[in-house]
Amino acid sequence: MKVVLQRVKEASVTVEGKIVGRIGKGFMLLVGVTHEDTNDEVNWLADKIAGLRVFEDDEERMNRSLADVDGEILSVSQFTLYGDVKKGRRPAFTDAAKPVHANELYEAFNERLRTHGLNVETGTFGAMMDVALVNDGPVTLILEK
């Protein structure tokens, strides 16, 4: 499982002209699932993200978590994180999980984040989405388990 995390001032996701998820300060997460992923990866990544201290304290050091700053999460499923471009000019997605497995773990990931008391907004699994965000910093991290 792979997550691209961006610290944001705000973010939203739109499907067919309608905003389906919107947050203020927090994390924009692009979430990719591969065939071998299980609830172990889901739980580890969700717990890691909930506890990350990447918001600045009064001394301008990254020392505060999402909960410390009343932050939110916008989580978007992103199978293209497992696109392989080593050969040819088009990505191969053989490492990306099949939709049923990917959606099951994506939903479990979002629910695990919510158990930490976080507000989690989402996109629409499998839909073409327009994602807008204002990256704060910029701070971008790649987490993988």
C-alpha positions as CSV (number, residue, x, y, z in Angstrom):
1,M,0.0,0.0,0.0
2,K,1.3,3.4,-0.9
3,V,0.1,6.9,0.1
4,V,1.2,10.2,-1.2
5,L,0.5,12.7,1.6
6,Q,0.4,16.5,1.0
7,R,-0.1,19.0,3.8
8,V,-2.7,21.4,2.6
9,K,-4.4,24.6,3.5
10,E,-7.5,23.3,1.6
11,A,-8.4,20.6,-0.8
12,S,-11.5,19.4,-2.7
13,V,-12.5,16.7,-5.1
14,T,-15.2,17.1,-7.8
15,V,-17.0,14.4,-9.8
16,E,-19.2,15.3,-12.8
17,G,-19.2,19.0,-11.7
18,K,-20.3,18.2,-8.1
19,I,-17.9,18.6,-5.1
20,V,-18.0,15.3,-3.3
21,G,-15.3,16.0,-0.7
22,R,-13.8,19.2,0.7
23,I,-11.5,20.0,3.6
24,G,-9.7,22.9,5.1
25,K,-6.3,22.6,6.8
26,G,-5.0,19.0,6.8
27,F,-3.8,16.2,4.6
28,M,-4.6,15.4,1.0
29,L,-4.0,11.6,0.6
30,L,-3.6,9.8,-2.7
31,V,-4.0,6.1,-1.8
32,G,-2.8,3.2,-3.9
33,V,-3.4,-0.5,-3.1
34,T,-1.6,-3.5,-4.6
35,H,-2.6,-7.2,-4.7
36,E,-0.7,-8.3,-1.6
37,D,-2.0,-5.6,0.7
38,T,-4.0,-6.6,3.8
39,N,-5.5,-5.0,6.8
40,D,-2.0,-5.0,8.3
41,E,-0.9,-2.4,5.8
42,V,-4.1,-0.5,6.2
43,N,-3.8,-0.2,9.9
44,W,-0.1,0.6,10.0
45,L,-0.5,3.4,7.4
46,A,-3.6,4.9,8.9
47,D,-2.1,4.9,12.4
48,K,1.2,6.3,11.1
49,I,-0.6,9.1,9.3
50,A,-2.9,10.0,12.2
51,G,0.2,10.4,14.4
52,L,2.5,12.3,12.0
53,R,3.8,15.5,13.4
54,V,4.3,17.7,10.3
55,F,2.5,20.9,11.4
56,E,4.6,23.7,12.8
57,D,4.5,24.6,16.5
58,D,5.2,28.1,18.0
59,E,8.9,27.7,17.3
60,E,8.2,26.8,13.6
61,R,9.2,23.2,14.0
62,M,7.2,20.3,12.6
63,N,5.9,19.1,15.9
64,R,2.1,19.1,15.7
65,S,-0.2,16.3,14.5
66,L,-3.5,16.6,12.7
67,A,-5.4,16.4,16.0
68,D,-3.3,19.1,17.4
69,V,-4.3,21.6,14.7
70,D,-7.9,20.3,14.2
71,G,-6.9,19.1,10.8
72,E,-8.9,17.1,8.3
73,I,-8.2,14.5,5.7
74,L,-9.2,14.2,2.0
75,S,-8.6,10.7,0.9
76,V,-8.6,9.8,-2.8
77,S,-8.1,6.4,-4.3
78,Q,-5.3,6.4,-6.8
79,F,-4.5,3.2,-8.6
80,T,-2.0,4.9,-10.8
81,L,0.5,5.0,-7.9
82,Y,1.2,1.5,-9.0
83,G,1.8,2.4,-12.6
84,D,5.0,0.8,-13.9
85,V,6.8,2.9,-16.6
86,K,10.1,0.9,-16.7
87,K,9.3,-0.4,-20.2
88,G,7.7,1.4,-23.1
89,R,5.9,4.7,-23.0
90,R,2.6,3.7,-21.5
91,P,2.3,2.7,-17.8
92,A,1.4,-0.9,-16.9
93,F,-0.9,-1.3,-14.0
94,T,-0.3,-5.0,-13.2
95,D,0.8,-4.2,-9.7
96,A,-2.4,-2.3,-8.9
97,A,-5.1,-4.3,-7.0
98,K,-8.3,-5.3,-8.7
99,P,-11.1,-2.9,-8.0
100,V,-13.0,-5.1,-5.5
101,H,-9.9,-5.7,-3.3
102,A,-8.7,-2.1,-3.7
103,N,-12.0,-0.6,-2.7
104,E,-12.4,-2.9,0.3
105,L,-9.0,-1.9,1.6
106,Y,-9.4,1.8,0.7
107,E,-12.7,1.9,2.7
108,A,-11.1,0.1,5.6
109,F,-8.2,2.6,5.5
110,N,-10.6,5.6,5.7
111,E,-12.5,3.9,8.6
112,R,-9.3,3.3,10.5
113,L,-8.4,7.0,10.1
114,R,-11.8,7.9,11.5
115,T,-11.2,5.8,14.6
116,H,-8.6,8.4,15.5
117,G,-11.3,11.0,15.7
118,L,-10.4,12.5,12.4
119,N,-12.8,14.0,9.9
120,V,-12.2,12.1,6.6
121,E,-13.7,13.2,3.3
122,T,-13.3,11.1,0.2
123,G,-13.5,11.1,-3.5
124,T,-15.6,8.5,-5.4
125,F,-13.8,5.2,-6.0
126,G,-13.3,4.5,-9.6
127,A,-14.6,7.8,-10.9
128,M,-12.9,10.4,-13.0
129,M,-12.2,13.1,-10.4
130,D,-10.9,16.7,-10.5
131,V,-8.7,17.3,-7.5
132,A,-7.8,20.8,-6.3
133,L,-5.5,21.7,-3.4
134,V,-3.4,24.4,-2.0
135,N,-0.2,22.6,-0.8
136,D,1.1,24.1,2.5
137,G,4.8,24.4,2.6
138,P,5.0,22.5,0.3
139,V,5.1,19.4,2.4
140,T,4.8,16.1,0.5
141,L,5.6,12.7,1.9
142,I,5.4,9.2,0.4
143,L,4.5,6.4,2.8
144,E,4.6,2.8,1.9
145,K,4.1,-0.5,3.8
